[in-house]
Amino acid sequence: MAKRLIEVFTAGCYVCENAVKEIKALACPNCEVKVYDLNKKCDTNECETKAKQYGIN
């Protein structure tokens, strides 16, 4: 069975860290939580591409 993907976009701040911890705690066992820190960027630009695709500024 494929896992459900939960994508979280953060700015790498303290408030974001707490939100990510809560999301991970609430996620089901069949969920994969993937966190994109838009402050740190991604090696492959995947996080910026996905953010634009979803309309996140």
Residue frames as qw, qx, qy, qz and C-alpha x, y, z in Angstrom:
[[0.000, 0.888, 0.460, 0.000, 0.00, 0.00, 0.00],
 [0.403, 0.476, -0.019, 0.782, 1.39, 3.39, -1.00],
 [0.298, -0.462, -0.461, 0.697, 1.85, 5.97, 1.71],
 [0.119, 0.920, 0.344, 0.145, -0.05, 9.24, 1.61],
 [0.527, 0.161, -0.084, 0.830, 2.21, 12.21, 1.14],
 [0.199, -0.924, -0.297, 0.136, 1.80, 15.26, 3.35],
 [0.546, 0.360, -0.008, 0.756, 3.90, 18.19, 2.12],
 [0.337, -0.859, -0.265, 0.278, 4.67, 20.98, 4.56],
 [0.472, 0.587, -0.008, 0.658, 6.28, 24.26, 3.49],
 [0.513, -0.749, -0.249, 0.337, 8.06, 26.25, 6.20],
 [0.240, 0.907, -0.170, 0.300, 10.20, 29.33, 6.61],
 [0.684, 0.173, -0.526, 0.474, 12.46, 27.54, 9.09],
 [0.173, -0.573, 0.283, -0.749, 11.27, 29.59, 12.07],
 [0.085, -0.119, 0.840, -0.522, 10.56, 28.50, 15.65],
 [0.628, 0.193, 0.309, -0.687, 6.79, 28.58, 15.13],
 [0.708, 0.376, -0.466, -0.374, 7.21, 26.44, 12.01],
 [0.248, 0.294, -0.901, 0.202, 9.21, 23.84, 13.96],
 [0.344, 0.046, 0.717, -0.604, 6.38, 23.43, 16.48],
 [0.708, 0.347, 0.014, -0.615, 3.79, 23.15, 13.71],
 [0.571, 0.399, -0.693, -0.184, 5.86, 20.49, 11.91],
 [0.006, 0.171, -0.910, 0.378, 6.20, 18.49, 15.15],
 [0.528, 0.191, 0.506, -0.655, 2.44, 18.60, 15.64],
 [0.705, 0.418, -0.286, -0.497, 1.74, 17.60, 12.02],
 [0.400, 0.347, -0.848, 0.013, 4.11, 14.64, 12.33],
 [0.185, -0.047, 0.832, -0.521, 2.46, 13.59, 15.59],
 [0.602, 0.318, 0.342, -0.647, -1.02, 13.74, 14.01],
 [0.494, 0.424, -0.592, -0.475, -0.09, 12.00, 10.76],
 [0.949, -0.062, 0.129, -0.281, -1.38, 8.46, 10.32],
 [0.665, -0.373, 0.598, 0.247, 1.00, 5.47, 10.10],
 [0.666, 0.396, 0.532, 0.341, 0.38, 5.35, 6.33],
 [0.209, 0.974, 0.077, 0.037, 1.43, 8.97, 5.89],
 [0.694, 0.017, 0.003, 0.720, 4.82, 10.32, 4.89],
 [0.075, -0.963, -0.149, 0.214, 5.46, 13.89, 6.02],
 [0.659, 0.252, 0.136, 0.696, 7.85, 15.77, 3.74],
 [0.203, -0.879, -0.177, 0.394, 9.02, 19.17, 4.97],
 [0.556, 0.526, 0.158, 0.624, 10.31, 21.84, 2.61],
 [0.348, -0.708, -0.156, 0.594, 12.20, 24.69, 4.29],
 [0.479, 0.799, 0.247, 0.267, 11.92, 27.52, 1.79],
 [0.204, -0.944, 0.246, 0.087, 14.59, 29.53, 3.66],
 [0.578, -0.452, 0.621, 0.276, 17.24, 26.84, 3.15],
 [0.545, 0.534, -0.418, -0.493, 16.18, 26.07, -0.44],
 [0.930, -0.002, 0.366, -0.040, 16.56, 22.63, -2.00],
 [0.414, -0.392, 0.631, 0.526, 19.50, 21.21, -3.93],
 [0.306, 0.252, 0.798, 0.454, 17.21, 20.34, -6.83],
 [0.199, -0.005, -0.088, -0.976, 14.89, 23.41, -6.61],
 [0.255, -0.351, -0.882, -0.185, 12.06, 20.94, -5.94],
 [0.149, -0.549, -0.615, 0.545, 10.72, 22.99, -3.02],
 [0.081, 0.406, -0.070, -0.907, 10.54, 26.23, -5.02],
 [0.230, -0.017, -0.736, -0.637, 8.91, 24.47, -7.97],
 [0.253, -0.436, -0.863, 0.036, 6.28, 22.80, -5.78],
 [0.079, -0.512, -0.414, 0.748, 5.59, 26.03, -3.89],
 [0.180, 0.271, -0.316, -0.891, 4.93, 27.85, -7.18],
 [0.261, -0.159, -0.865, -0.398, 2.80, 24.96, -8.43],
 [0.268, -0.532, -0.775, 0.213, 0.60, 25.17, -5.30],
 [0.025, -0.809, -0.246, -0.533, 0.47, 28.98, -5.36],
 [0.640, -0.659, -0.207, 0.337, 2.55, 29.44, -2.21],
 [0.333, 0.813, -0.115, 0.463, 4.40, 32.75, -1.98]]
